[in-house]
Amino acid sequence: MGTMILKTIEAAPRPAPRRLAGALIAAAGALTLAAQAIGASVDALARPAVGAALEGGLIATLATAAGAFPVLLARNISARGIDTLLGFGAGVMLAATAFSLVLPAIDAAGTLGFDRFGASSIVVAGLALGALTLLGADRLLPHEHVEHAPASGGNRIARVWLFVAAIALHNVPEGLAIGVGFGQESLGRATALASGIAIQDIPEGLVVAAAIVAAGYGRSLAFAVAAASGLAEPLAAFAGVVLVGVFGAMLPWALAFAGGAMLFVVAHEIIPESQRRGHQTLATLGLIAGFCVMMLLDTALG
């Protein structure tokens, strides 16, 4: 048996010297690229922008919790007030998308050498990619929409976690936008973006907590779930700022991607939810007010 194995080994074809040298060169190149990527990641983590992005994400988380806090005190929350606040949040996110993501993305593409048409084309592609990614996640990941909030009875624990998954999914593009925003050179514009998203998170936290209470769950659980849903934002903000720090040429793509994702959330979730109970006028006025406030923040701080 041993003799047969030796003969088999001896009979096996030996790699040609050129192939062996090529494999060694390829392996050395891969290791070099990996080392450079690791070094760039470490450098990116050391940038002040990372800390600022995490801080912005944590402030957004606290804003979500602050918005959910009234469910612990108030017995009834007006549907008119909720819809007005939802419209306000939608306006804030629309203005943030336009002034803090889309326009900076066009400028960032221009600094990379693209003309106006090429820069705009990159941003259009990034917007479409962000929206389609959120659409795919919305279709593929199991979750409950706000308008289909889990009813009492049945497998309540499982449905609560589906509801939490939906909330966290909608918070990811907001956190990503914060991180990518701080990956820019304009600290004022990034601060305005993070502030606008935090403002928007206040009514969002209230809506989520109120929906869970209306579905028959306890107020403490509703507050805890709504507050915990905001934790997705600092995590996504960290990922966004590190990505831009490591791959600087991706800044216009990242800004546009975040903008497309936010547009999808606004159009697919927030605006329909704000108008489904017959308070379209209040929701629309809230949207206009939110847009104006965010535009003022962006132009004043940016």
PyMOL commands that set and color helices and strands:
alter all, ss='L'
color gray80, all
select helices_A, chain A and resi 2-11+17-45+48-72+79-111+116-140+146-148+156-182+187-214+219-229+232-246+248-275+280-301
alter helices_A, ss='H'
color red, helices_A
deselect
rebuild
show_as cartoon
